[in-house]
Amino acid sequence: MESLQKNRFRVRLFKALLNLANRLAVLPNRLTPPPFRLLQLGSAFWLSRALYVATKLGLAEALGEREVSATELAAALELDSEHLYRLLRMLAANGVFAENSPRIFRNSPMSHCLRADHPQSVRAMILMHNDPVMTAPWFDALEAGIRDGETPFVRSHGVELYRYMDSDPVFDQLFSRAMDAVEALTGSDYLCDFDWSHFTQIVDVGGSLGSKTAAILRNNPQLRALVFDRPQVVEGAVEYWRARNEQALLERMTFAGGDMFEAIPQAETDRDIYLFVGVFHGLGDGDVQKLLDKLKQAFGDKRPTLLVVDAVVAEQNIDPAVAGFDMQMLIGTRGRERTLAEWRALFEGACLRIEEVVEVRTFASFIVVRMN
């Protein structure tokens, strides 16, 4: 089959700029005296906690498009004005918020993204990653996990992350909103770097409310889609899209709830494509094999395509962002970010093969997998 790669020049330019950004990001390691740099890293949680509290208090929403004094903002939100001022001052010193004149603050381009109504809002992501549910394994159980190999999240909460969410609906909803906010980080341009014209239906497994699928459908009128996720995740999906006046989109997109380890929707034709975005990296090798077995059952006598959207890790000198994602997987799951050799071994164990790795304008790659 011909290559499914599109926009080669744009992808190469993106990768070059990303490589440059990574080189610039490590400059502090080279230019700052080692003892001082270690102190910066060791106290980095000060800034993350300040950002979390500011987000939870809704400071960006309260500021809106105005310039407001710390005293006025504190009165409106019923906060201590001096403590609020010092919190804002710290965050403004790091580019979050801006202090236009003494004790007068406004939103910066960065803090605008903390507003729930901003198109690039990462509010839910900040709240999720800094929620006590997520921070307890980092602070209380990481050392023990490194010693004995147990998942830190399990040590803190008794079950792995995805099972925990079934018992905590409030955190489950926060996690789902955070996953939908990933588009604010990556945009949707990368979805145009893959040639969807060879397919007629997407089966988006673990697709949440279907935001990524919707972006694909808008640019590919020949496609329809089935979004499959846990029942509590997809139950409000139709109303979500109706509220956004996307009735035409709903005519091409349906939703189904279930457990992917129990059964996956059946393939209809050889031109179906099963899409897994950020699913496999959260699974240990054993669970991946179980999932692939269920997937082959769903294929039946058809020969659809499997598309895994996940990072392909370098053998050494790993991208710093991907290294961070890998540690988050270690904290909450048995999953990991994998090298190409590790991906090949996974699929070969299920009698599948990697046909192509399509590079796209994000940190992940599109891994095209087919039956042998």
N, C-alpha and C positions, 0 to 999 in steps of 0.2 A: 504494500500500500504506500502511496506517496506520503511525503512528510506532511504533518499537520501543523508545522511551524508557520507563523505569519509575522510580519513586521520585524524582520531580522535586524535591520539597521537600528530601529528604535530600541529594540531589546538590547543590542550591543552597546548603544549609547547609555542606556539605563544602567547596565552592569558596570560600565566604565565609571560612571558618576558615583555609583554605590561603592565601588572599590576605592575611589578617591575619598569619599566621605568616611569610610572605615579607616583609611590612613590618617586622616585629620583627627578622627576620634581618639586615636591612640597617642597623639602628640603629647597630651598631658603626662602620660607614662614616661615619655622620654625627656621632657623638658622640666618637669617638677622634681625636686630632690626626693629620692625614694622614701625617706621617713615621712616627709610631709604628704606625699601622694598616698601612702598607706593610711595616714590619719584621715585624709579626705575620703578614701574608700570605706574605712571603718566607721565613719560617722554619716555615710550617705543616707542612712535610714532617717536621720533628722529631717532631711528635705522631703523624703517620700511621705513621712507622717504629717508634716506641715501641709503638704499638698492634699493629702487625704482629708484632713480636717477642714481645710478651706472648701473642698469640693462638697463634703457632707453638709457644711453649713450653708451652701448655696451662695457663696460670696460673688461668684461671677454673674449669676442670675440677678442678684441684688444690685450690682453695679450697672449691668446692662450697657447702655451706650453713654452713660453719664460719668462725670467726674464727681466724686463724693469724698467728703472727709471721713477719716476713720471714726470720728465721734458720731457723725450723722449715721453712718452705716451701722455702728454698734447700737445706737438707739433704735433703729428700725428693726434690727434682728434680735434685740434684747441680749446683747453681749457686753462683756467688759471692754470698754473702749481702749484702755492702754494695752491690754493683752492682744486685742484684735489688731491694733496698730503695729505691734511688734511682729505678729504673724504675717501681716501684709508686707511689712518692710523686708522681712527675710525672703519672702517669695518674689517680691519685686526685684530684689538684688540678684535673683537668679532668672529673671526674664518672665516670671509668672506675675501678672499685674504690672502696672507702671505707676510710679510716684511722680506726678507732674510738678508738684510743689510740696513743701513740707506738710506731711500728713494728709495730702489730697491724692486719691488714687483713682485709677480708671483701669479698664480691661486692656490688656495687651493682645496682640495677635495670638499669643499662646493661651492666655486665660479665656479668651472667647470660646476656645474649644472645650472648656469645662461646662459650658451652658448646654442644657438639654436640648434647646431649640436650634443649636448651631448645626449646619450640615456636616461639619467634621467633628462633631462632639465625641469625645472619648470619656465623658463623665462616668458612664457605667463601667468602663474598663478600669478607671482609677479606683472607683468604689469597690469593684470586685477583687482586684489584686491586693487591696489593702484592708479588706474585710477581715475581722478576727478569724473567720473560718480558714482563710488562706494564709494569714501571717503566723498562726500558731505553729504549723509544721516547720516553717523556716526558723523561728526563734527557739522553739522548744524541742524539736525532734530531729533536726538535720544532723547534728553530730552523732547521735545514736544510730541514725539511719546509715551514715557513712561507715560506721563501725560494723554493723551487722547486716547491712543490705536490705533491711526492711524499708518499705515506703514510708517516709515521714508522715504523710497525711493519715495513713492507717494507724500509726502510733498515736497520733493526736485524736483521731475521730473514730477509730475502730473499723472503718471501711475505706476503700479507695474513693477518690473524688467523685466519679460519675455515679457510684452507688449512693454516696452521701446525699447527692442532690435529690434523689427520690424521696428522702425523708425530711428535707428542709425546703419547702416550697418557696419561701421568701428568698433564700440564697439561689435556688434554682432559677427563679425569674431574673434575678440580678445577673447570673451567669449567662443566661440566654440573651439579655440585653447587651452584655459585654461582647458576646460573640457577634452579634449583629453590628456592633460598633467597629469591628475589624475593618469594614469597608472604609471607614473614615481614615484609617491608617494607610491602607493600600490603594484606595480608589478602585475603580473598575476597569481601567485601561488594560490591565494585564489580561483580562478575559478576552480581549480582542486579538491577542497574540497567538491564539489557537484557532484552527480552522474547524468550525462547527458544521460546515456545510455537508459533511459526510453522514450526518446523523439526523434522525427524525424525532427521537424522544430522549430527554435527560431523566434519569432516575437519580435524584439528589439525596443521597443517604446521609443523615445527620445534617440536613440542610436548614434546620431551625425554621424561621418564617419564610425562607426562600428568597432573601435579598439578592444573593449572588445569581441564583437561577433567573430571577426577574431581569437582572442586567443582561444576562445572556439572551433571553427571549426577545428583549427589545431590539437587539441587533441581528436576530436570526429568525425571520418570520416563518421559516419552514419548521421550526422546532415547537414541540410541546413538552411539558415537564410534569413529573410526579415528585413532590417533595415528601420525604419520609423521615420522621423523627419520632421521639417519644411522644405519647399521646398528649401529655400535659404541655408540651412545647407547641404542637401544631394546632391545638384545639381553637386558638383564637386567630389563626392565620388568615382565614377568609375575611373576617371583619377587619383585620389589620389592613389588608389591601383595598377593601371597599372604602374604608375611611380615607384612603389616599386617592380615591377616584380612579382606581385601576381595574375597572370592570372588564375592559377588553383583555387585560393581562390574565384575569382569572378564567377567561374562556379557554386559555391554553395551559393553565397551571392548576393541578389538583394536589390534594394533601392526603396523607395517610399516616396513622400512628401505629407504632409497634416497637418491638425489641429486635434490633438487627442481629442479635445472637440467637434469636428464635426463628425468624423468617424474614426474608427480604422480598419485596415485590417482584413478581415473575417478569422476565423479559418477554416482550411482544414480538420483536423482530431482530435480525442481525444488526440493524442500524440503531439500536438502543445504545446509550452510553451511560454507564453507572459512574456517578461523580461522588468522590469522597474528598472533601476539603478539610484538612486538618484533623482527620479522624484517626488515621493509622499511627501518627506519632504519639497518640495517647494510649496506645495498646502495646503490651508486651508481645513477644514473638508467639507465644502460645495462643493468646487471644486473637492475634492476626490470623493464624492458621484456622482457628474456629470460624472466624468471620469469612475467610476465603472459601471454606467448605460450604457455608450457607449461601455465599454468593454464587458458587458453581451450581448449587441446587436451583437458585433463582434463574440461572441461565438456561437450564433444561437442555433442550435440543437446539437452542439458538447459539449464535456466536457473537454476542455483543462485545463492546469495548469497556474496559475498566480504566477510569482516569483517576489517579491518585494525585492530589495536590498537596505536596508536603516538601520540606527542605531536602535537598541532597547535599550531605555534608562533605566538605573536603577532608581528606585523610589527615591533614595537619593544618595548622594556622586557620582554625575555624572562624567564621564570621562571628563577631562579638554578639550580635543580636540573636543569631541562631544558637550560640552557646548558652545564652540566657534562657531561650525557649527550652533547650534540652534540660537545664537544671529545673525548670518549672515542671517538666514531665517527670523528672526524678522525684520531685517533692510529692506530687499528687497521684502518680500512676506507675505502672510498670513499663510505660512507653519510653521512647527515646527518639532523638533525631538520628537518621541513619545515613551511612555512606552509600554510594551506588552499589558497592559489592554487597553490603548488607541487604539492600533492597532486592538485588538479584536473587540472593539466597532465599529470602522470604517467599518470593513468587515461584521460584523453581521448586521449592518444597511442596507447592500446591499444583504443580504441573501447569504453571502459567509462565509467560515470558514477557520481559520488558521489550517492547518494539521500538520505542523512541522516548527520549527525554526532551521535552519541549521547554526551552528557556523563555521566561515571561518577565514582565516588568514588576516583579515583586521578589521577596527573598526566597519564595518557594519555586519549585519546578512542577511542570505537568508531566507525570510519569504515565505513559501510555502502555497498558498491559492487555495482552490477548491470550486466548487459549492456545496451547501447543497444537 
